[in-house]
Amino acid sequence: MIRRILFVACLALLTVACASVISETTMNSVDQSISFAALQQKPDAYKGKTVVLGGQIIAVTAKDGETWIEVLEKKLDRQQKPEATDQSGGRFLVRFTGFLDPAIYAAGRNLTVAGQVEGKQVRPINEIRYTYPVLAAKEHHLWKDEETNRSPRFGIGVGGGVGSRGSGGGVGVGVGF
């Protein structure tokens, strides 16, 4: 009985820990062999390919019928959440169909996006001309602050005890998130 409870608890934990924010249908179309570094070097070589990228929103520009988001790339963890790090491979642009409110998709928020590579755009960053890989968004997840600013909190405990002078004992199993 205890083994069965432990097995179910571990299975539930693994299912939650490995959950993806991008649907399985979209993930089936993603070319996971394309690194951000390769995409940044030759965006036109990957036109039409679908990738999953993420990072921190830098700027949002709402235009007629579409919204453009500039993202500072961050590596993604197993849940496709951008890692909390000062390291980045660079920047990329995402084109969304329709209006996304810049007050919600604000600078500093984390974003994970699955999108089709459209090529590149060259835009200024201060006094330099920067080449951005451009994605057309297929699916995305805007992370809430509490989802990105906390470390995983879960534990599994097993305990047992013996009562005094034959009064019995007990066993306990607990899983917490």
N, C-alpha and C positions, 0 to 999 in steps of 0.2 A: 504494500500500500504506500509506504513512504517512498519507495523507488518510483512508483508511478507519479506521485505528486511532484517529486523532484524533476522527473523527466518532463512533465507538462510545464512546470515553471521554467525550466531551462529553454524549452522550445518556444515558449511565449516571449522570453527575454531575447532570444536570438531573432525572432521574427520582428520584434519592435526595433531592436538595435540595427538591423540590416534593411529596414524599410527605406524605400526610395521616394523622393518627392515628385519625381517624373514618372509618369505611367509606364507600365510594362510595354504597352503598345508602342509608345514613342521610343522607349529604350531599345526596342527591337530594330529600329531604323537607324540608331546611332552608330557611327563608325568610331569605336573606342580606341582604335589604333592611332588616331590623329591627336598629337599633343598640342598644347597651346603654343609652345615654342615653334613647332613646324608650321602651324596655322599663321602665326605672326610673321614668319619669314616669307611665306609664299601663299597668301590668302587666295589668290586666283587659281592656284593648283587644286584647291579643295572645293571649288564652286559646286553647289548641288549636294554636297555631303552634309549629313546631320551630325552635330556635335553637342555635347553638354558642357557648359562652362558656368562659372560663377565668380562672384566677387562682391565688391563694395560699390554701390552707386556713387558716381561722381557728379553727374549732371543729367537732367531730364529736359527734353525739348518737345513740347506738344506742337504739332503741326496739323494742318487740315487733313483729317482722316487717318493720322498716324502719330505715334509717339516714338521718339528716339531716346535711348538711354545709353549713356557712356558709363562703362564699368571698369574698375580697377580689378584685374584678374587676381583671384586667389585659388589655390589648390582646393579641391573638394574632398571632404572626408567620405566615409562609407555611406553616409546618409545623404550625400550630395550637398552637404552644408559647407559654405566657404569657411576655410580655417581662419582662426583669429591669429593672424600673423602680420608682420610688417613686410613680408616678402611677397613679391608679385612678379609675374612674367611680363606685365605690360598692361595695355588697355585694349578694350574692344567696344564695338557699338552694336546695339540691338535695336532693330526696327520692329515695332509692334503695330499691328493694324488697330485703328481706333484710338480712343482717348484713354490714357492712364493719367490719373491726377498727380501732378508733381508734388502736391502736399502729402500724398500717401507714399508714392515712390520717391521718397526724399533722399537727398545726398546723405550718405552715411549708412543707409539701410543695406542689408545683404540680399543678394538675388542669385537664384540658380535658374538657368535657362537652357532649354533644348531648342536649337534652331538650325536652319539650313544656311550654309555659308553662301553669301551673295557676292563676295569679293572683298574689295577694300575701299576705303576713303582716306584721303590725306587731308588732315586738318591741323591748324596751328595749336601748339601748346606753348604758351609764352612766345619765345622767339625762335622756336624750331617748328619744322613741318613733320608731323607724326603720322605714320601709316597705321590705320586701324583696320583689323579684320571686321567685317560686317556680317551679322547674322539676322535672318528673318525669323522672328520668334514663332515656335510651334507650340510650346508649352513652357510655363515658368512657375516659380515659387518665390514669393516675397517673404523673407524670413522676419518673424517678429523678434523684437529685441531680446525677449526672455528665451527664445529658442537658440540664439547665437551667443549669448553672454553667460551661459551657465555650463558648467561641466556636467557630464553624465552622472546621474545619481541613482544608483541601483545597488542592490546587494542581495545575497542569498545567505540565509543562515540556517543552521541545523543545530539543535540543542537537545540535551537529555538530562534527566535528573533521577535521583533515587531518594525516596522518602525515608524518614527515620524509623528504625525498628519494624520493617516490614509493612509500613503503611502504604507502600506502592511507589510508583515512579511515573515518569512521563517522557514523552518525546515531542519535540515541536519542530516545525519547518516553516520558514517564512521567506517571502520574496517581496522586496520593496523597490519602488521606482521613485 
